[in-house]
């Protein structure tokens, strides 16, 4: 289930997810429990629209958008045969690599919490939440996370298994 949560977030962090609403709707339909679908679509549609606008892109296809994400680790917070909670520590590099871009290409570190339920022989998402970090020192001068946050992450987040 930790690998499933990491794979779900990698899919949600893709350029196709940001720029292609039919793809986004289909993916959410496959990974969410039906009763959470409408709320998650609404949340992700708003978030992707803000992202595209924030980068100053002129169209929803977001041509020129650079978006790469990687899972840095997972942590199972709770588990039973029927429900689980998994934290996924991610880093992303995103932006439009042109001089006219509203925002420069930048990095972000986020921890997503996936609440999962075992249904029909598969783990399905009931909810997704996120918080910043842990975040290393940034070249833009923003405050890094504490060394304790990194030590805790190193101890508690497992490196993702190779899925291939």
C-alpha positions, 0 to 999 in steps of 0.5 A: 500500500505504500508503493500504491500511495507513492505511485498515486502521487507520482501520477498526480504530479505529472504534467498530464495530470496538470494539463489534461482534465480528461486524464485527471478525471479518469485517474481520480476515478480509478484511484479514489473511492466513489464517494470521494471522487467529486470533492477531489476533482473539484479540489484538483481542478482549482489547484491545477488552474491556480498552478497554470495561472501562477506560471503565467501560461496562456492556455490550459495545455500549458505548453512549455511547462517543466514539471518533474517529481520524485518520491523521496520516501514513504511512511505507513502511519497506520495500517489494518487489513481494511484501512491505512494511512501513508505519508509520501514525501515528494520533491517537485521541480516546476516552472516555465523555463523562459525569461518571460515566465511569471515564476522561475523554475523552482523546487518544492518539497511536500508531504502528502497523507493518503488515507486508503481503504481496501476495496474490491481487491485494491487500495483506494484513496478516501482522502488526500492532505498535504503539508510543506517539507521537510525542505532543505536550504533554498537558494532563494533565501527562504527558511529551510526545515530544521535538521531535526525534521531531516533526521526524523524524515531519514529515520521514518520515511522508507526509500520507495521500492523499485517498481518496474 
